[in-house]
Amino acid sequence: MKNLLGLIVVFVCGILSLSADDFEKDVFKTSEGNLEITFIGHGTLMMEYKNKVVHIDPVSNYADYSKLPKADLVLITHQHGDHLDPKAIDLIKKSDTEIVLTKICSEKYEGTAIMKNGDKGEFVGLKVEAVPAYNIEHKRGDGNPFHPKGEGNGYVITFGDKKIYVAGDTENVPEMADLKNIDIAFLPMNLPYTMTPEMVTAAAKSFSPKILYPYHFGNTDTDLLLDLMKSTETTEVRIRKLN
C-alpha cells in the first residue's frame, strides 16, 4: 500500500509540476504572424499569437499554472469543474486579463464578459464568436442532457486569416453545419458526455475543417476516428495528448 501511495504522489506531483515546455505544441502560419497552440490536456488549451496569450478552460489538474504564461484572454466553455477552475484562473490572470464565460459560469466566478450562443465580440484584438454546445442524445439518469442547450459555449476565434473552433462539451449538433471556413477544429470525443467517433466524423463532415483535433477523449480509441475519417480528403486528423 505504501508503494502504491508513493506512486500516486509521484504521478500527481509530476502533473502539477508541468510547465509550458513539457507539452506538445503545433505552430501555424497566419496572415499576421505565427499561432502557437499548446495541448495541455482534456479540454484545456493555450494559444499564443502576436504576444497575446489565450487560455481555454484552464484546469489545475492538467498543469502547474504558476509556471505557465499569464493570460491576456481566458475563455471558459461551461461550468463543470473539468472546465471551470477558479484556482487556475487566479494563477494566470493579470490586472487587465479579459475573462469570457457563460452566464452560469459567472455565478461561480466573476469574469469580465458574458457571452451566450450567437454572441460576437472582440477581446484583446481577437474576434470571438460563441456557438451552441449541447447534448441531444446523451442524458443523465433523470432524462436531462449532460449539457443542456443554451448553457455552454463553443468558441470560434479568429487569428489573422485563420479561424479556430473549440467546441466545448457538445454532440454533433445541427448548428455545426452553419460553421464556415474553419481552419482548425477541436471536437470532444468521450462517452457518455460528448461524442462517439462516429459523431465526431459526422460533425467534421458537416463543416469540413482543414485540420481536426479530437480532444477531451478519455479512453476513447482515436484509431477508430482515424479509420472513419481516412476517406475524407478535405480534413486532416491530428492526434495529440488531450485525453
Residue pairs with C-beta under 8 A, 6 or more apart in sequence:
15 61
15 62
15 63
16 60
16 64
17 64
17 67
18 62
18 63
18 64
18 67
19 63
19 64
19 67
19 68
20 38
20 46
20 67
20 68
20 69
23 38
23 39
23 40
23 41
23 63
23 241
24 38
24 39
24 240
24 241
25 36
25 37
25 38
25 39
26 36
26 37
26 39
26 238
26 240
27 34
27 35
27 36
27 37
28 34
28 35
28 36
28 37
28 162
28 183
28 184
29 35
30 49
30 159
30 160
30 161
30 162
31 160
31 161
31 162
32 50
32 159
32 160
32 161
33 49
33 50
33 160
34 49
35 47
35 48
35 49
35 159
35 160
35 162
35 164
36 47
36 48
36 49
37 45
37 46
37 47
37 164
37 184
38 45
38 46
38 47
38 48
39 45
39 213
39 215
39 240
39 241
39 242
40 46
40 58
40 62
40 63
40 242
41 61
41 62
41 63
41 241
41 242
41 243
42 59
42 61
42 62
42 82
42 215
42 216
42 242
42 243
43 56
43 57
43 59
43 77
43 82
43 83
43 168
43 169
43 188
43 215
43 216
43 242
44 55
44 56
44 57
44 58
44 59
44 62
44 63
45 55
45 56
45 57
45 166
45 186
45 215
46 53
46 54
46 55
46 56
46 58
46 68
46 69
47 53
47 54
47 56
47 157
47 159
47 164
48 54
48 69
49 126
49 159
49 160
50 125
52 72
52 73
52 124
52 125
52 126
53 69
53 70
53 71
53 72
53 73
54 71
54 72
54 73
54 74
54 75
54 124
54 126
54 157
55 68
55 71
55 73
55 74
55 75
55 92
56 74
56 75
56 76
56 77
56 155
56 166
57 75
57 76
57 77
57 82
57 83
57 84
57 168
58 65
58 71
58 74
58 85
58 88
58 89
58 92
59 81
59 82
59 83
59 85
59 88
60 85
60 87
60 88
60 91
61 82
61 85
63 88
65 87
65 88
65 91
65 92
66 91
68 91
68 92
69 92
70 92
70 93
70 94
70 97
71 89
71 92
71 93
71 94
71 97
72 94
72 96
72 97
72 98
72 124
73 97
73 98
73 99
73 100
73 123
73 124
73 126
74 89
74 92
74 93
74 97
74 98
74 99
74 100
74 101
74 111
75 100
75 101
75 128
75 155
75 157
75 166
76 83
76 84
76 89
76 99
76 100
76 101
76 102
76 105
76 109
76 111
77 83
77 102
77 133
77 152
77 153
77 154
77 155
77 166
77 168
77 169
78 84
78 102
78 104
78 105
78 133
78 147
78 151
78 152
78 153
78 168
78 169
79 102
79 104
79 105
79 107
79 108
79 151
79 152
80 169
83 168
83 169
84 101
84 105
84 108
84 109
86 108
86 109
89 99
89 109
93 99
97 112
98 112
98 113
98 123
98 124
99 109
99 111
99 112
99 113
100 111
100 112
100 113
100 114
100 115
100 121
100 123
100 128
101 109
101 111
101 113
101 114
101 115
102 114
102 115
102 116
102 151
102 152
102 153
103 114
103 116
104 151
105 111
106 114
113 121
113 123
115 121
115 128
115 130
115 153
116 130
116 150
116 153
117 130
117 131
117 132
117 133
117 150
117 153
118 130
118 131
119 129
119 130
120 127
120 128
120 129
120 130
121 127
121 128
122 128
126 157
126 158
126 159
127 157
127 158
128 155
128 156
128 157
128 158
129 155
129 156
130 153
130 154
130 155
131 153
131 154
131 155
131 156
131 165
131 175
131 179
132 149
132 150
132 153
132 154
132 170
132 173
132 175
133 147
133 152
133 153
133 154
133 167
133 168
133 169
133 170
133 173
134 145
134 147
134 148
134 149
134 150
134 151
134 152
134 170
134 171
134 173
135 145
135 146
135 147
135 148
135 170
135 171
135 193
135 194
136 145
136 171
136 173
137 171
138 145
138 146
138 171
138 191
138 192
138 193
138 194
139 145
139 146
140 146
146 169
146 192
146 193
147 168
147 169
147 170
147 193
152 168
152 169
152 170
153 168
154 165
154 166
154 167
154 168
154 170
155 165
155 166
155 168
156 163
156 164
156 165
156 179
156 182
157 163
157 164
157 166
158 164
162 183
162 184
163 181
163 182
163 183
163 184
164 182
164 183
164 184
164 185
164 186
165 179
165 182
165 184
165 185
165 186
165 209
166 186
167 185
167 186
167 187
167 188
167 203
168 188
169 188
169 193
169 194
169 216
170 188
170 194
170 195
171 194
171 195
171 199
171 203
172 195
172 199
172 200
172 202
172 203
172 206
176 203
176 206
176 207
177 206
177 207
178 207
179 206
179 207
180 207
182 207
182 208
182 209
182 210
183 209
183 210
183 211
184 209
184 210
184 211
184 212
184 213
185 204
185 207
185 209
185 211
185 212
185 213
186 213
186 214
186 215
186 242
187 195
187 200
187 203
187 204
187 212
187 213
187 214
187 215
188 194
188 195
188 214
188 215
188 216
188 217
189 195
189 196
189 197
189 199
189 200
189 214
189 215
189 216
189 217
189 220
189 222
189 225
190 216
190 217
190 218
190 219
190 220
191 218
191 220
194 216
195 203
196 220
197 214
197 220
197 221
197 222
197 224
197 225
197 228
198 228
200 212
200 214
200 225
201 225
201 228
201 229
201 232
204 212
204 229
204 232
204 235
205 232
205 235
208 234
208 235
209 235
210 234
210 235
210 236
211 235
211 236
211 237
211 238
212 229
212 235
212 236
212 237
212 238
213 237
213 238
213 239
213 240
213 242
214 220
214 222
214 225
214 237
214 239
214 242
215 240
215 242
216 242
216 243
217 242
217 243
218 243
219 243
222 239
225 237
226 237
226 239
229 235
229 237
